[in-house]
Amino acid sequence: MSNSAIVVLRRAPLHEVRRFLCSVTTWEFLSDLGQTFGWHPRGSTYVTTARQRTPPSIAIRHNYQPGGMQDGKQIEAADATEWARALGIARHSSYFSGMIRAHATLVRSAEEPLRDMVDEFIDFARVGAFVFSLCSEPDGLDARAN
């Protein structure tokens, strides 16, 4: 297992901070799976201050490769919900089990925890915008996050 993980955070105004943790390989799998089933990534932006009211232009959008904790990127609400929608389509596809099996074999993981991760991320992304970055492997990120 990689010694790095991806932490995905959402600060909800009326709720606690909510987070989703996964390995880098799972993050890439979620991205590939979403794109296979119709998600067209709009690009991430670096986390900006509250004073900046308009999102950066398309010309300065970035990829979905996470930076360090001090170099977080943000995925906007529409992009996040489209990603969740595509993963939902994937989840109901006849190809889903084979894709899960192939990825689980590749990362030497069980299939069921990976299915659970997909479901957890769908629920997380469906809510909207979030920030993501690399972090050293946190306590509690176990083998299910491969």
Long-range contacts (C-beta under 8 A, 24 or more apart in sequence): 1-137, 1-143, 1-146, 2-137, 3-136, 3-137, 4-134, 4-135, 4-136, 4-137, 5-134, 5-135, 5-136, 5-137, 5-138, 5-141, 5-145, 6-66, 6-132, 6-133, 6-134, 6-135, 7-69, 7-132, 7-133, 7-134, 7-135, 7-138, 8-124, 8-130, 8-131, 8-132, 9-130, 9-131, 9-132, 10-124, 10-127, 10-128, 10-129, 10-130, 10-131, 12-127, 18-124, 18-127, 20-120, 20-121, 20-124, 20-130, 21-138, 21-140, 21-141, 21-145, 22-117, 22-121, 22-141, 22-145, 23-107, 23-141, 23-145, 23-146, 24-66, 24-134, 25-103, 25-106, 25-107, 25-146, 26-107, 26-114, 26-117, 26-145, 26-146, 27-64, 27-66, 27-132, 29-103, 29-114, 30-83, 30-87, 30-117, 30-118, 30-121, 31-64, 33-86, 33-87, 33-90, 33-99, 33-118, 34-83, 34-86, 34-87, 34-90, 35-86, 36-90, 36-99, 37-86, 37-87, 37-89, 37-90, 37-93, 38-85, 38-86, 38-89, 39-82, 39-83, 39-85, 39-86, 39-87, 40-82, 41-79, 41-83, 42-76, 42-78, 42-79, 43-79, 44-73, 44-74, 44-75, 44-132, 45-73, 45-74, 45-76, 46-71, 46-72, 46-73, 46-74, 47-72, 47-73, 47-74, 47-131, 48-74, 64-132, 66-132, 66-133, 66-134, 67-133, 67-134, 68-133, 68-134, 69-133, 69-134, 69-135, 71-133, 72-131, 72-132, 72-133, 73-131, 73-132, 73-133, 74-129, 74-130, 74-131, 74-132, 75-125, 75-129, 75-130, 75-131, 75-132, 76-129, 77-128, 77-129, 80-125, 80-126, 80-127, 80-128, 80-129, 80-130, 81-125, 81-126, 81-128, 83-125, 84-121, 84-122, 84-123, 84-124, 84-125, 84-126, 85-126, 87-118, 87-121, 87-122, 87-125, 88-122, 90-118, 91-118, 91-119, 91-122, 104-146, 107-146, 108-146, 109-143, 109-144, 109-146, 110-143, 110-144, 113-143, 113-144, 113-145, 113-146, 114-144, 114-146, 116-144, 117-144, 117-145
